[in-house]
Amino acid sequence: MESGLTALNSYENRVYQLMMINAVTSLSSTVHSAGLRGK
């Protein structure tokens, strides 16, 4: 049970990290294209 819980936690952490990276990447790309349009 303990090992299953740990595996679930690491899986959730991985998904959370991927979501954060996705959000940051899309945000920076949005800012980048906005900057290009601004010029």
PyMOL Python script that loads the backbone (N, CA, C, O; Angstrom):
from pymol import cmd

cmd.read_pdbstr("""\
ATOM      1  N   MET A   1       0.842  -1.201   0.000  1.00  0.00           N
ATOM      2  CA  MET A   1       0.000   0.000   0.000  1.00  0.00           C
ATOM      3  C   MET A   1       0.875   1.248   0.000  1.00  0.00           C
ATOM      4  O   MET A   1       0.639   2.195  -0.750  1.00  0.00           O
ATOM      5  N   GLU A   2       1.895   1.225   0.864  1.00  0.00           N
ATOM      6  CA  GLU A   2       2.783   2.389   0.970  1.00  0.00           C
ATOM      7  C   GLU A   2       3.480   2.663  -0.366  1.00  0.00           C
ATOM      8  O   GLU A   2       3.546   3.807  -0.815  1.00  0.00           O
ATOM      9  N   SER A   3       3.999   1.605  -0.995  1.00  0.00           N
ATOM     10  CA  SER A   3       4.721   1.802  -2.257  1.00  0.00           C
ATOM     11  C   SER A   3       3.757   2.280  -3.340  1.00  0.00           C
ATOM     12  O   SER A   3       4.128   3.107  -4.173  1.00  0.00           O
ATOM     13  N   GLY A   4       2.526   1.770  -3.339  1.00  0.00           N
ATOM     14  CA  GLY A   4       1.528   2.214  -4.317  1.00  0.00           C
ATOM     15  C   GLY A   4       1.232   3.691  -4.141  1.00  0.00           C
ATOM     16  O   GLY A   4       1.094   4.427  -5.117  1.00  0.00           O
ATOM     17  N   LEU A   5       1.135   4.122  -2.883  1.00  0.00           N
ATOM     18  CA  LEU A   5       0.857   5.530  -2.600  1.00  0.00           C
ATOM     19  C   LEU A   5       2.015   6.400  -3.095  1.00  0.00           C
ATOM     20  O   LEU A   5       1.801   7.467  -3.670  1.00  0.00           O
ATOM     21  N   THR A   6       3.221   5.937  -2.866  1.00  0.00           N
ATOM     22  CA  THR A   6       4.399   6.702  -3.301  1.00  0.00           C
ATOM     23  C   THR A   6       4.425   6.809  -4.828  1.00  0.00           C
ATOM     24  O   THR A   6       4.731   7.865  -5.381  1.00  0.00           O
ATOM     25  N   ALA A   7       4.099   5.695  -5.505  1.00  0.00           N
ATOM     26  CA  ALA A   7       4.092   5.698  -6.971  1.00  0.00           C
ATOM     27  C   ALA A   7       3.047   6.696  -7.473  1.00  0.00           C
ATOM     28  O   ALA A   7       3.295   7.433  -8.427  1.00  0.00           O
ATOM     29  N   LEU A   8       1.879   6.714  -6.826  1.00  0.00           N
ATOM     30  CA  LEU A   8       0.820   7.631  -7.219  1.00  0.00           C
ATOM     31  C   LEU A   8       1.279   9.072  -7.015  1.00  0.00           C
ATOM     32  O   LEU A   8       1.042   9.936  -7.859  1.00  0.00           O
ATOM     33  N   ASN A   9       1.940   9.318  -5.879  1.00  0.00           N
ATOM     34  CA  ASN A   9       2.422  10.677  -5.605  1.00  0.00           C
ATOM     35  C   ASN A   9       3.429  11.122  -6.656  1.00  0.00           C
ATOM     36  O   ASN A   9       3.341  12.245  -7.153  1.00  0.00           O
ATOM     37  N   SER A  10       4.375  10.271  -7.001  1.00  0.00           N
ATOM     38  CA  SER A  10       5.390  10.649  -7.990  1.00  0.00           C
ATOM     39  C   SER A  10       4.728  10.848  -9.349  1.00  0.00           C
ATOM     40  O   SER A  10       5.138  11.717 -10.119  1.00  0.00           O
ATOM     41  N   TYR A  11       3.694  10.036  -9.649  1.00  0.00           N
ATOM     42  CA  TYR A  11       2.981  10.189 -10.922  1.00  0.00           C
ATOM     43  C   TYR A  11       2.268  11.536 -10.947  1.00  0.00           C
ATOM     44  O   TYR A  11       2.324  12.247 -11.950  1.00  0.00           O
ATOM     45  N   GLU A  12       1.600  11.892  -9.853  1.00  0.00           N
ATOM     46  CA  GLU A  12       0.909  13.180  -9.778  1.00  0.00           C
ATOM     47  C   GLU A  12       1.912  14.320  -9.892  1.00  0.00           C
ATOM     48  O   GLU A  12       1.650  15.313 -10.571  1.00  0.00           O
ATOM     49  N   ASN A  13       3.061  14.184  -9.228  1.00  0.00           N
ATOM     50  CA  ASN A  13       4.093  15.217  -9.300  1.00  0.00           C
ATOM     51  C   ASN A  13       4.569  15.387 -10.739  1.00  0.00           C
ATOM     52  O   ASN A  13       4.774  16.511 -11.197  1.00  0.00           O
ATOM     53  N   ARG A  14       4.744  14.280 -11.453  1.00  0.00           N
ATOM     54  CA  ARG A  14       5.213  14.339 -12.842  1.00  0.00           C
ATOM     55  C   ARG A  14       4.179  15.050 -13.701  1.00  0.00           C
ATOM     56  O   ARG A  14       4.524  15.916 -14.505  1.00  0.00           O
ATOM     57  N   VAL A  15       2.908  14.686 -13.534  1.00  0.00           N
ATOM     58  CA  VAL A  15       1.839  15.322 -14.309  1.00  0.00           C
ATOM     59  C   VAL A  15       1.784  16.807 -13.988  1.00  0.00           C
ATOM     60  O   VAL A  15       1.629  17.636 -14.884  1.00  0.00           O
ATOM     61  N   TYR A  16       1.913  17.142 -12.709  1.00  0.00           N
ATOM     62  CA  TYR A  16       1.868  18.544 -12.289  1.00  0.00           C
ATOM     63  C   TYR A  16       3.024  19.315 -12.924  1.00  0.00           C
ATOM     64  O   TYR A  16       2.836  20.428 -13.417  1.00  0.00           O
ATOM     65  N   GLN A  17       4.224  18.719 -12.912  1.00  0.00           N
ATOM     66  CA  GLN A  17       5.393  19.377 -13.510  1.00  0.00           C
ATOM     67  C   GLN A  17       5.162  19.586 -15.000  1.00  0.00           C
ATOM     68  O   GLN A  17       5.462  20.656 -15.529  1.00  0.00           O
ATOM     69  N   LEU A  18       4.628  18.568 -15.684  1.00  0.00           N
ATOM     70  CA  LEU A  18       4.382  18.698 -17.120  1.00  0.00           C
ATOM     71  C   LEU A  18       3.375  19.811 -17.386  1.00  0.00           C
ATOM     72  O   LEU A  18       3.541  20.585 -18.329  1.00  0.00           O
ATOM     73  N   MET A  19       2.335  19.898 -16.562  1.00  0.00           N
ATOM     74  CA  MET A  19       1.324  20.947 -16.730  1.00  0.00           C
ATOM     75  C   MET A  19       1.954  22.322 -16.528  1.00  0.00           C
ATOM     76  O   MET A  19       1.675  23.255 -17.280  1.00  0.00           O
ATOM     77  N   MET A  20       2.805  22.441 -15.507  1.00  0.00           N
ATOM     78  CA  MET A  20       3.446  23.727 -15.243  1.00  0.00           C
ATOM     79  C   MET A  20       4.350  24.117 -16.408  1.00  0.00           C
ATOM     80  O   MET A  20       4.336  25.265 -16.852  1.00  0.00           O
ATOM     81  N   ILE A  21       5.138  23.159 -16.903  1.00  0.00           N
ATOM     82  CA  ILE A  21       6.033  23.431 -18.036  1.00  0.00           C
ATOM     83  C   ILE A  21       5.208  23.836 -19.253  1.00  0.00           C
ATOM     84  O   ILE A  21       5.571  24.760 -19.980  1.00  0.00           O
ATOM     85  N   ASN A  22       4.089  23.133 -19.468  1.00  0.00           N
ATOM     86  CA  ASN A  22       3.212  23.459 -20.590  1.00  0.00           C
ATOM     87  C   ASN A  22       2.697  24.881 -20.466  1.00  0.00           C
ATOM     88  O   ASN A  22       2.721  25.644 -21.432  1.00  0.00           O
ATOM     89  N   ALA A  23       2.228  25.239 -19.270  1.00  0.00           N
ATOM     90  CA  ALA A  23       1.665  26.574 -19.046  1.00  0.00           C
ATOM     91  C   ALA A  23       2.727  27.643 -19.279  1.00  0.00           C
ATOM     92  O   ALA A  23       2.471  28.645 -19.946  1.00  0.00           O
ATOM     93  N   VAL A  24       3.914  27.425 -18.730  1.00  0.00           N
ATOM     94  CA  VAL A  24       4.995  28.412 -18.878  1.00  0.00           C
ATOM     95  C   VAL A  24       5.392  28.539 -20.345  1.00  0.00           C
ATOM     96  O   VAL A  24       5.622  29.643 -20.840  1.00  0.00           O
ATOM     97  N   THR A  25       5.472  27.400 -21.040  1.00  0.00           N
ATOM     98  CA  THR A  25       5.877  27.425 -22.448  1.00  0.00           C
ATOM     99  C   THR A  25       4.854  28.166 -23.293  1.00  0.00           C
ATOM    100  O   THR A  25       5.218  29.011 -24.111  1.00  0.00           O
ATOM    101  N   SER A  26       3.572  27.854 -23.102  1.00  0.00           N
ATOM    102  CA  SER A  26       2.551  28.520 -23.903  1.00  0.00           C
ATOM    103  C   SER A  26       2.480  30.003 -23.548  1.00  0.00           C
ATOM    104  O   SER A  26       2.254  30.847 -24.415  1.00  0.00           O
ATOM    105  N   LEU A  27       2.675  30.311 -22.269  1.00  0.00           N
ATOM    106  CA  LEU A  27       2.640  31.720 -21.850  1.00  0.00           C
ATOM    107  C   LEU A  27       3.791  32.485 -22.495  1.00  0.00           C
ATOM    108  O   LEU A  27       3.588  33.571 -23.038  1.00  0.00           O
ATOM    109  N   SER A  28       4.994  31.925 -22.439  1.00  0.00           N
ATOM    110  CA  SER A  28       6.152  32.625 -23.007  1.00  0.00           C
ATOM    111  C   SER A  28       6.022  32.732 -24.526  1.00  0.00           C
ATOM    112  O   SER A  28       6.433  33.734 -25.111  1.00  0.00           O
ATOM    113  N   SER A  29       5.455  31.710 -25.168  1.00  0.00           N
ATOM    114  CA  SER A  29       5.289  31.793 -26.620  1.00  0.00           C
ATOM    115  C   SER A  29       4.246  32.856 -26.963  1.00  0.00           C
ATOM    116  O   SER A  29       4.374  33.553 -27.970  1.00  0.00           O
ATOM    117  N   THR A  30       3.215  32.978 -26.126  1.00  0.00           N
ATOM    118  CA  THR A  30       2.201  34.014 -26.343  1.00  0.00           C
ATOM    119  C   THR A  30       2.820  35.393 -26.192  1.00  0.00           C
ATOM    120  O   THR A  30       2.586  36.283 -27.009  1.00  0.00           O
ATOM    121  N   VAL A  31       3.603  35.561 -25.152  1.00  0.00           N
ATOM    122  CA  VAL A  31       4.278  36.843 -24.924  1.00  0.00           C
ATOM    123  C   VAL A  31       5.231  37.137 -26.075  1.00  0.00           C
ATOM    124  O   VAL A  31       5.339  38.278 -26.526  1.00  0.00           O
ATOM    125  N   HIS A  32       5.922  36.101 -26.545  1.00  0.00           N
ATOM    126  CA  HIS A  32       6.884  36.276 -27.627  1.00  0.00           C
ATOM    127  C   HIS A  32       6.174  36.741 -28.895  1.00  0.00           C
ATOM    128  O   HIS A  32       6.616  37.692 -29.539  1.00  0.00           O
ATOM    129  N   SER A  33       5.068  36.072 -29.263  1.00  0.00           N
ATOM    130  CA  SER A  33       4.368  36.486 -30.485  1.00  0.00           C
ATOM    131  C   SER A  33       3.740  37.857 -30.303  1.00  0.00           C
ATOM    132  O   SER A  33       3.658  38.632 -31.256  1.00  0.00           O
ATOM    133  N   ALA A  34       3.297  38.166 -29.093  1.00  0.00           N
ATOM    134  CA  ALA A  34       2.740  39.496 -28.843  1.00  0.00           C
ATOM    135  C   ALA A  34       3.829  40.549 -29.034  1.00  0.00           C
ATOM    136  O   ALA A  34       3.576  41.621 -29.585  1.00  0.00           O
ATOM    137  N   GLY A  35       5.048  40.234 -28.574  1.00  0.00           N
ATOM    138  CA  GLY A  35       6.167  41.157 -28.739  1.00  0.00           C
ATOM    139  C   GLY A  35       6.508  41.337 -30.216  1.00  0.00           C
ATOM    140  O   GLY A  35       6.812  42.444 -30.659  1.00  0.00           O
ATOM    141  N   LEU A  36       6.456  40.238 -30.978  1.00  0.00           N
ATOM    142  CA  LEU A  36       6.755  40.338 -32.409  1.00  0.00           C
ATOM    143  C   LEU A  36       5.690  41.172 -33.119  1.00  0.00           C
ATOM    144  O   LEU A  36       5.999  41.968 -34.007  1.00  0.00           O
ATOM    145  N   ARG A  37       4.429  40.978 -32.715  1.00  0.00           N
ATOM    146  CA  ARG A  37       3.349  41.762 -33.327  1.00  0.00           C
ATOM    147  C   ARG A  37       3.489  43.231 -32.943  1.00  0.00           C
ATOM    148  O   ARG A  37       3.189  44.125 -33.735  1.00  0.00           O
ATOM    149  N   GLY A  38       3.957  43.470 -31.693  1.00  0.00           N
ATOM    150  CA  GLY A  38       4.096  44.845 -31.223  1.00  0.00           C
ATOM    151  C   GLY A  38       5.064  45.640 -32.092  1.00  0.00           C
ATOM    152  O   GLY A  38       4.872  46.835 -32.320  1.00  0.00           O
ATOM    153  N   LYS A  39       6.100  44.971 -32.572  1.00  0.00           N
ATOM    154  CA  LYS A  39       7.062  45.643 -33.456  1.00  0.00           C
ATOM    155  C   LYS A  39       6.410  45.826 -34.809  1.00  0.00           C
ATOM    156  O   LYS A  39       7.028  46.371 -35.724  1.00  0.00           O
TER     157      LYS A  39
END
""", "prot")
cmd.dss("prot")
cmd.show_as("cartoon", "prot")
cmd.util.cbc("prot")
cmd.orient("prot")
